[in-house]
């Protein structure tokens, strides 16, 4: 499966339904879901919906990592 992740083409093996659950995609990219916000095709996915969200061929996924700091 080909995806656009943060503006870059990425490839993943998909499951047998032509899609992959969002948590599985994050796991494959070694991303802790507790520390990111995710949008699929411009739609922000609330954390409580991560488990039900699926990523499909050609989707554009934006992953924003939370960073602490400040003055």
C-alpha positions in Angstrom: 0.0 0.0 0.0 1.3 3.5 -0.9 0.5 6.4 1.4 1.6 10.0 1.6 2.9 10.5 5.2 3.8 14.0 6.1 4.3 14.8 2.5 6.5 11.8 1.6 5.6 8.6 -0.2 5.7 5.6 2.1 4.9 2.0 1.4 3.4 -0.6 3.8 2.1 -4.1 3.5 -1.7 -4.0 3.8 -3.9 -6.5 5.5 -6.3 -8.7 3.6 -9.0 -6.0 3.5 -6.9 -3.5 1.5 -6.4 -1.2 4.5 -4.5 -1.1 7.7 -5.7 0.0 11.2 -4.2 3.4 12.3 -2.6 1.9 15.4 -0.9 -0.8 13.3 0.4 1.8 10.9 1.8 3.9 13.8 3.4 0.8 15.3 5.1 -0.1 12.0 6.6 3.4 11.9 7.6 3.0 15.5 5.5 5.9 16.6 3.9 6.0 20.1 0.2 6.9 19.5 0.1 8.6 22.9 2.5 11.3 21.7 1.0 12.2 18.3 -2.0 13.8 16.6 -3.1 12.3 13.3 -5.1 13.5 10.3 -6.2 11.3 7.5 -7.0 13.1 4.2 -7.4 16.3 6.2 -9.7 14.9 8.9 -8.2 15.0 12.4 -8.8 11.6 14.1 -9.7 12.0 17.8 -7.6 9.8 20.1 -10.6 7.8 21.2 -11.2 6.9 17.5 -7.7 5.7 16.7 -8.6 2.0 17.1 -11.5 2.3 14.6 -9.6 4.4 12.0 -8.2 2.7 9.0 -5.7 3.9 6.4 -6.3 3.0 2.8 -4.2 3.0 -0.4 -3.4 6.6 -1.5 -4.5 8.3 1.8 -2.6 11.4 2.9 -1.7 11.0 6.6 -0.3 13.8 8.7 1.4 12.9 12.0 2.2 15.7 14.4 4.5 14.8 17.3 3.9 16.5 20.7 7.0 18.4 21.8 7.5 19.9 25.3 9.4 23.0 26.0 9.0 26.7 26.2 10.3 29.6 28.2 
